Amino acid sequence: MALTPITMTGSTDTILEGFTKVNDIIDDLAAVTTGLGASCIGVFDTAGNMAATNVEAALAEVYTDVSSARTLSDIFDKNAATTTGLTFGYKGGSIRVDNTVTAIAAGTISVTDDSVNYIEISQAGVVSRNGTGFTSGSIPIRQVTAASGVQTVSTDKRAWFVQINLAVPGAIGGTTPAAGAFTTLTASTPIAVASGGSGTTGDSIVKGWIHFNGTGVIAIQDSFNVTSITDNGTGNYTITWATDFTNDDYACVVSSTSPEASLSSTPAVGSIAAYTLNSAGAAEDATILCAIATGDQ
């Protein structure tokens, strides 16, 4: 409704009557009656964000836009309006499992009397209760203790971050690998691989390496899959593997700080022989010698 403009004829309206009409307008603006109050105040909206042309209609439009939104605390919360006796009422919400979003409507579920009830949602979106405990992989909602026909304790158990089981890397279609297919990583055990075997049988991982001092009393600084090193004389060393290779066709590289290092012969399945020569081609001990090997074992 629009406010009626004040008109003064001058002959019939007195000043008192004019003030009375002004007061009537003030009363209309302050009124909470339909068609008065906020509905008499226009909306200046040059951007066209609203269809409404007065404040009352604009407020109704805003309410309509936001009334369906939920706060985080509302999702799957206890619904006091539907909770009574041995009936637990819950509010609705949505869950996401991987790329699947499932909407769950508000509802109720019966709880068992004289028992602790664990109410949860499965990854398929089914709300259920049990008397044992929350199920692995499900989403907890509420823990309700009932006694003598009433809910005596109701504890919020909602968790906003829920672990979802992921497919095992390298497993086809996310299937669980057979028992023993993967090896626990320790200081002396290589990382398991899903292709070409696991542990030391994988074709694409390092099977053995060593870093040792080659002068004086030789000593291993660090290594993997090496049982021992032998000083065979000046610039001549043997490195023995803890786990033998399948054959002598595996790849091996040796290096040193100085002098130059190389293999002295074809590798054996259980060891390699390395020697170091100076620039004149004479045997000379290396301060630091390294070796690395990969292949079938």
C-alpha positions as CSV (number, residue, x, y, z in Angstrom):
1,M,0.0,0.0,0.0
2,A,1.1,3.6,-0.6
3,L,0.8,6.4,1.8
4,T,-1.8,9.0,1.0
5,P,-0.3,12.5,0.4
6,I,-1.5,15.2,2.7
7,T,-3.6,17.9,1.0
8,M,-4.7,21.1,2.7
9,T,-7.6,23.1,1.2
10,G,-7.0,26.1,3.4
11,S,-10.7,26.6,3.9
12,T,-11.8,23.4,5.7
13,D,-8.5,22.0,7.2
14,T,-7.0,23.6,10.2
15,I,-3.4,23.4,11.3
16,L,-4.5,21.0,14.0
17,E,-6.0,18.7,11.3
18,G,-2.8,18.9,9.3
19,F,-0.7,17.7,12.2
20,T,-3.3,14.9,12.8
21,K,-2.7,13.7,9.3
22,V,1.0,13.7,9.8
23,N,0.6,11.7,12.9
24,D,-1.6,9.2,11.0
25,I,1.3,8.7,8.6
26,I,3.7,8.2,11.4
27,D,1.4,5.6,13.0
28,D,1.0,3.8,9.6
29,L,4.8,3.6,9.3
30,A,5.2,2.2,12.8
31,A,2.3,-0.3,12.4
32,V,2.8,-4.1,12.1
33,T,-0.5,-4.5,10.3
34,T,-0.6,-6.1,6.9
35,G,-0.3,-3.4,4.2
36,L,1.2,-0.8,6.6
37,G,4.6,-0.4,8.3
38,A,7.5,-1.8,6.2
39,S,5.2,-2.3,3.2
40,C,4.9,1.5,2.9
41,I,8.7,2.0,2.6
42,G,10.1,1.6,-0.9
43,V,13.3,-0.2,-1.9
44,F,15.9,1.6,-4.0
45,D,17.6,-1.2,-6.0
46,T,19.2,0.1,-9.2
47,A,21.2,-3.2,-9.5
48,G,18.0,-5.2,-9.7
49,N,19.0,-7.7,-7.0
50,M,15.4,-8.0,-5.8
51,A,12.0,-8.3,-7.4
52,A,10.4,-6.6,-4.3
53,T,9.6,-2.9,-4.4
54,N,9.0,-2.4,-0.6
55,V,10.8,-3.4,2.5
56,E,8.2,-5.9,3.7
57,A,8.3,-7.8,0.4
58,A,12.1,-7.6,0.3
59,L,12.4,-9.2,3.7
60,A,10.1,-12.0,2.6
61,E,12.2,-12.5,-0.5
62,V,15.5,-12.7,1.6
63,Y,13.9,-15.2,4.0
64,T,12.8,-17.4,1.2
65,D,16.3,-17.5,-0.2
66,V,18.0,-18.5,3.0
67,S,15.4,-20.5,4.9
68,S,16.4,-23.7,3.2
69,A,20.1,-23.3,4.2
70,R,21.5,-25.3,7.2
71,T,24.3,-24.4,9.5
72,L,26.9,-27.0,10.1
73,S,25.6,-27.5,13.7
74,D,22.1,-28.4,12.3
75,I,23.3,-31.3,10.1
76,F,22.1,-34.6,11.7
77,D,21.6,-32.9,15.0
78,K,19.0,-34.0,17.5
79,N,15.5,-32.9,16.5
80,A,13.8,-31.9,19.8
81,A,10.4,-31.7,18.1
82,T,10.4,-35.5,17.1
83,T,12.5,-36.9,20.1
84,T,10.3,-38.4,22.8
85,G,10.3,-41.5,24.9
86,L,12.2,-44.2,23.1
87,T,12.1,-42.4,19.8
88,F,15.2,-40.4,18.7
89,G,14.6,-37.7,16.1
90,Y,17.3,-36.4,13.9
91,K,17.6,-33.6,11.4
92,G,18.5,-34.1,7.8
93,G,21.7,-33.5,5.9
94,S,24.0,-34.9,3.2
95,I,27.1,-37.1,3.2
96,R,29.8,-37.6,0.6
97,V,31.7,-40.8,0.0
98,D,34.3,-40.4,-2.7
99,N,32.3,-38.7,-5.6
100,T,28.9,-39.8,-4.4
101,V,26.7,-37.3,-2.5
102,T,23.7,-38.8,-0.6
103,A,20.9,-36.6,0.8
104,I,19.4,-37.9,4.0
105,A,16.0,-36.6,5.1
106,A,15.1,-35.8,8.7
107,G,13.6,-38.8,10.5
108,T,13.3,-40.8,13.6
109,I,14.7,-44.1,14.9
110,S,13.7,-46.3,17.9
111,V,16.2,-46.8,20.7
112,T,16.3,-49.8,23.0
113,D,15.2,-49.3,26.6
114,D,17.7,-49.9,29.4
115,S,20.6,-49.9,27.0
116,V,23.2,-47.7,25.4
117,N,22.3,-47.0,21.8
118,Y,24.8,-46.1,19.1
119,I,23.1,-44.2,16.3
120,E,25.0,-43.9,13.0
121,I,24.8,-43.4,9.2
122,S,26.3,-46.0,6.8
123,Q,28.2,-44.9,3.7
124,A,25.0,-45.8,1.7
125,G,23.0,-43.2,3.7
126,V,21.1,-45.6,6.0
127,V,20.5,-44.5,9.6
128,S,20.7,-47.3,12.1
129,R,21.3,-48.1,15.8
130,N,23.0,-50.9,17.6
131,G,23.9,-51.7,21.2
132,T,27.5,-52.6,20.7
133,G,29.4,-49.6,19.4
134,F,29.9,-47.4,16.3
135,T,30.7,-49.4,13.2
136,S,33.9,-48.9,11.4
137,G,33.4,-46.9,8.2
138,S,30.1,-45.4,9.4
139,I,29.4,-41.9,10.5
140,P,28.5,-41.5,14.2
141,I,25.5,-39.3,15.1
142,R,24.5,-39.9,18.7
143,Q,25.0,-42.1,21.7
144,V,21.8,-42.4,23.6
145,T,21.3,-44.1,27.0
146,A,17.7,-45.1,27.7
147,A,16.2,-46.2,31.0
148,S,12.6,-46.8,32.1
149,G,11.2,-45.7,28.8
150,V,13.0,-42.3,28.5
151,Q,16.3,-41.1,27.1
152,T,18.3,-40.2,30.1
153,V,21.6,-39.3,28.4
154,S,22.1,-38.1,24.8
155,T,25.6,-37.4,23.7
156,D,26.5,-35.7,20.4
157,K,29.0,-37.9,18.5
158,R,29.0,-36.2,15.1
159,A,32.5,-35.9,13.6
160,W,33.0,-33.5,10.7
161,F,36.0,-35.4,9.4
162,V,35.4,-39.0,8.7
163,Q,38.0,-41.4,7.4
164,I,37.0,-43.1,4.1
165,N,38.9,-46.3,3.1
166,L,40.9,-45.7,-0.1
167,A,42.0,-48.2,-2.7
168,V,45.4,-49.6,-2.1
169,P,48.0,-48.0,-4.5
170,G,48.7,-50.4,-7.4
171,A,45.8,-52.7,-6.6
172,I,43.4,-53.2,-9.6
173,G,40.1,-51.6,-9.0
174,G,40.9,-51.0,-5.3
175,T,40.8,-54.7,-4.4
176,T,42.6,-55.8,-1.3
177,P,45.9,-57.5,-2.0
178,A,46.4,-61.1,-1.0
179,A,48.0,-61.8,2.4
180,G,51.7,-61.5,2.3
181,A,51.7,-59.4,-0.9
182,F,53.2,-56.4,0.9
183,T,56.1,-56.3,3.3
184,T,56.4,-54.2,6.4
185,L,59.2,-51.6,6.0
186,T,62.1,-52.0,8.4
187,A,65.7,-50.8,8.4
188,S,66.7,-54.0,6.6
189,T,63.7,-54.6,4.4
190,P,63.1,-52.8,1.1
191,I,59.8,-51.1,0.2
192,A,57.2,-53.4,-1.2
193,V,56.1,-52.8,-4.8
194,A,52.9,-53.8,-6.5
195,S,54.3,-54.4,-10.0
196,G,57.0,-56.9,-10.8
197,G,57.0,-58.5,-7.3
198,S,57.4,-57.2,-3.8
199,G,60.4,-56.6,-1.5
200,T,63.7,-57.6,-3.0
201,T,62.0,-59.4,-6.0
202,G,60.9,-56.1,-7.7
203,D,62.7,-55.3,-10.9
204,S,62.7,-51.6,-10.6
205,I,64.2,-50.9,-7.2
206,V,67.7,-50.8,-5.8
207,K,68.7,-54.3,-4.4
208,G,71.9,-53.3,-2.8
209,W,74.3,-50.4,-2.2
210,I,77.3,-49.5,-0.1
211,H,79.4,-46.5,1.0
212,F,82.7,-47.4,2.6
213,N,86.2,-46.2,3.5
214,G,88.8,-47.9,1.2
215,T,92.0,-46.8,2.9
216,G,93.8,-48.3,5.9
217,V,91.5,-50.6,7.7
218,I,88.5,-50.5,5.4
219,A,85.1,-49.9,7.0
220,I,81.5,-49.7,5.9
221,Q,80.0,-46.3,6.5
222,D,76.5,-47.3,5.4
223,S,74.9,-50.0,3.3
224,F,71.9,-52.0,2.3
225,N,71.8,-55.8,1.5
226,V,75.6,-56.1,2.1
227,T,77.1,-58.6,4.5
228,S,80.8,-57.7,4.2
229,I,83.6,-56.1,2.3
230,T,87.1,-57.6,1.8
231,D,90.4,-55.8,1.2
232,N,92.2,-57.9,-1.4
233,G,95.2,-55.6,-1.7
234,T,95.9,-52.1,-3.0
235,G,92.9,-50.8,-4.9
236,N,91.2,-54.2,-4.9
237,Y,87.9,-54.9,-3.0
238,T,85.2,-57.5,-2.8
239,I,81.6,-56.6,-1.8
240,T,79.4,-59.5,-0.7
241,W,75.6,-59.2,-1.0
242,A,73.4,-60.5,1.8
243,T,70.8,-61.7,-0.7
244,D,72.2,-63.2,-3.9
245,F,71.0,-62.2,-7.3
246,T,69.3,-64.7,-9.6
247,N,72.1,-64.6,-12.1
248,D,75.2,-62.5,-13.0
249,D,73.3,-60.3,-15.5
250,Y,72.3,-57.6,-13.0
251,A,73.4,-54.0,-13.3
252,C,76.0,-52.6,-11.0
253,V,77.9,-49.3,-10.8
254,V,80.9,-48.4,-8.7
255,S,82.5,-45.0,-8.1
256,S,85.1,-43.4,-5.9
257,T,86.2,-39.9,-4.9
258,S,89.8,-40.6,-6.2
259,P,91.2,-42.6,-7.9
260,E,88.9,-44.0,-10.6
261,A,86.9,-47.0,-9.7
262,S,85.4,-49.8,-11.9
263,L,84.4,-53.5,-11.8
264,S,87.4,-55.8,-12.1
265,S,85.4,-58.7,-13.5
266,T,81.8,-59.9,-14.3
267,P,79.7,-59.7,-11.1
268,A,79.1,-63.0,-9.3
269,V,75.5,-63.7,-8.1
270,G,76.6,-63.1,-4.5
271,S,79.4,-60.5,-4.8
272,I,81.2,-58.0,-7.0
273,A,84.9,-57.2,-7.3
274,A,86.0,-53.6,-7.7
275,Y,89.3,-52.0,-8.2
276,T,90.6,-48.4,-8.2
277,L,93.4,-47.0,-10.4
278,N,95.2,-43.6,-10.4
279,S,95.8,-41.5,-13.5
280,A,98.9,-43.4,-14.2
281,G,97.0,-46.7,-14.4
282,A,98.5,-48.0,-11.1
283,A,96.4,-49.6,-8.3
284,E,95.7,-47.1,-5.5
285,D,93.3,-47.3,-2.5
286,A,90.3,-45.0,-2.7
287,T,89.3,-42.8,0.3
288,I,85.6,-43.3,-0.4
289,L,84.2,-46.1,-2.6
290,C,80.5,-46.6,-3.5
291,A,78.5,-49.3,-5.3
292,I,74.9,-49.7,-6.2
293,A,73.2,-52.7,-7.9
294,T,69.7,-53.7,-9.2
295,G,68.3,-56.7,-10.9
296,D,66.5,-60.0,-10.3
297,Q,66.9,-61.7,-6.9
